[in-house]
Amino acid sequence: METIACPDCDLLQRIPPLPLGGKARCGRCSKTLATRRSDTLDRTLALTIAAAIALIVANTMPLMGLSAVGRESSTTIIGGAHEMWLQGSQITAVIVAFCAVIAPAGHVLFLLTVLLAIRRPPAPRWVGELLRLAHFMEPWSMTEVMMLGILVALFKIAQLATVLPGIGMYAAGLFVVLVAAILVSFDPHEVWQRVAWADGESPPTLSDTASDPAGAR
């Protein structure tokens, strides 16, 4: 069971494992304390696979191209970071590579591994460590900040050269949308309920726990 303090009336109460689609309400003020959405893990897995594909495309295909006075050039996300390194901006290059490539890739990879490992509960205990690593990588994944910077640069460069958005640009935009959808649909409590305990035992099922005063339905 999980102990939660009601955000409205501060009543401390224990929440039993909820059935799919169930909600737990405060026994004093009826504030919704917890919900358990149905098919949250399958939906998140599908979104994570799509995000992984979008991220691969965004980092392997040209992000955008420039055409000026008869000359054309294009680059990728990692190619832009490499060019910064060659131009002497090593610190900026490392930050861009980490926040736009390494952190998003780590977040998606850890989350995808977790979602695949829990398909047959009880999941191994190392799933919890990967879930913590995914949570650590999440705030460092700043693809949306990079996209905003690119859009600002496009408006400025458009006055000097012809800008040609590449497939990588659309893939990066799709990746930002998919990550937002993952954060909305993912319920980490579903993962923890499937992880094996430290003594090797399986997590308790709903029938193994007693009912609680907090209203669950």
N, C-alpha and C positions, 0 to 999 in steps of 0.2 A: 504493500500500500504506500501511497505517496501523501505526505503531509503538506497541506497548502493553507496559507492564510488568505482569507477572502479580501480582495482589494477594496471592497466597499465598507464592510463592517469589521474587518480584522479578526473574524472568528477563525481560530485555528482548528482545522478538521482534516481527517484522513479520507483520501479518495481511493476507493477500491478499483481494481481493474475494470475498465468499461467495455461493454460489448460494442461491436462495430455499429457506428451511427449513434452511439449513446452519448449522453451529456451528464455531467455532475453539477448540481446546483447547491448553493450555500443553504444550509439548514435554517439560517436565520433570516436572510434577506432575499433568497432565491436568485442571487447573482450566479451566472454561469461560470464555474471554476475550471472545467476541463471538458474537452470534447474528443471524440475518437472518430475521425472521418473514415469512411469505407474506401477500400482500395487505394489508400494513400501511398503504400509502398510500390505497388504496380505502376501507378500513375507517375510517381517520382522516378522510377527506373526508366520508364519510357522517355521522360523528359531529359534525364541525365544522358541516356544514349544519344538522343538527338543533339544535346549540347556538346557532347564529345565530338560528334561528327562535324558540327558547325565550327568548333574550335580548331579542329585539324584543317578544315578548309580555309579558315581565316588566317592561319599561320603558314600555309603552303601556297596559297594563291595570291596574286598581286592585290595589294590593298587599294592602290589608286595609281593612275598614270598621269604624267604631265607632258604636254606638248607645247613647245615654244620655238619659234623661228626655225621650224622644220626638224627640230630634234625632239625625240620622245624618250621617256624613262619611266620606270615603274619600280615599286618596291613592296616588300611584305612587312609585317609587323616586326619580326625578328631582324629583317634586313635593315629597317630603320634604326633599330638599336645598335646594330653592328656599324652602321655608318656614323652614328654619334660617337662610338668608341674610336673609330679611325680619325674623326675630326678633333679628338682631344677631350671630348666630354664623357670621360669614363664613368663618373659617378651618375650622371643622368642616364647613360646607356644601361647601367646595371639596374637602376630604379625602374626604367621602362621595361626592361626584359623581365624583371621579377614581377612587377604588378600587372603587366599585360600578357605575359606568357607563362611564367613558372607558377605563380600563385593560382591563376585560373585553371591551369592544367592539373596542378596538385589537388585543388578543391574537387574538380570533376572526377579525377582518378580515384581519390580516396572514397568519395561518395559512391561511385560506381562499384568499387570493390566491396563496400559495406552492403549495398543493396543486393549484390549477387551472393554474398556469403550468408545472408540471413534467409535465403530461399527455403532452406530446410532447417528449421529450429530443432534443438538449440544451436545457435550460432557460436563459433569459437570465441574465446575471450578477447583475442586480439582485435575483434571487430570494434570493441569499445575504444581502443587506442586509435584506430583509423578514423572513427567518428570524431574524436577529439581533434585529430589533425585536420580533418575537413573543416571543423568549426574554426580552427586557428587560421586556416588559409582563407576563409570566406571574406573577412574584412580587408585583406590585402589584395583581393582580386578586384582590380579597378578598371576593368575593360570599358565600363560606361564612362569613366572619366577620360580615358583615352579617346573614345568616340566623340565626346564633346570637344576635346581639344582639336581633333581632326576636322570637325565641322567648322570650328572657328578659323582654322588655318585655310580651309577650302575657300571661304568667303574672301580672305585676303589674297590668296594666290590666284583666284579667278580673275583678278584685275591685271595680272601679269602673264598668265599662261592659261591654256585650256586644260581643265581638270577632267580626267576620265575615271570615275569610280570603278573599281575592279570587283571581281567576285568576292575577294576577301573582305571588302567593305560591307557587302550585304550579309556575308556569313558572320562577321563580327557583330553587326546589329542584331541578327537573329540570335546569336549567342547571349547577348545582353537580355533579350526578352525571355529566353529559355531559363536563364539563371533566376530571373525574377519569379517565373512560374514554379521553379523547383523550390525556392524558399517558401512560397505560399503553400504548396501541396505537401511538403515533407514534414513528417511528424517523428522527431527523434525518440519519443516515448515508445513508439511501435518497435523501434530497433532494440532498445534496452530490454523490452519485455521478452525478446527472443535470444538474448545473449546468455550463455551458460554462466553459472555462478562460479566463484573462485574455487569452491570445493568440488567442482565438476558436475554438480547437479543441474537438472533442467530448471528453467524459470517456472514458478508456480502458475498454474492455470486459473481461470476464473472460478472454477468449481472448488479449488483448494482454499479459497479465501472466504472469509465471512462477510456478511453485509455490514454496511457502515451507516451511521446516522446521516452522513451527507447524502442528499438525494441523488441517486444515480438511476438513470432510465435510458 
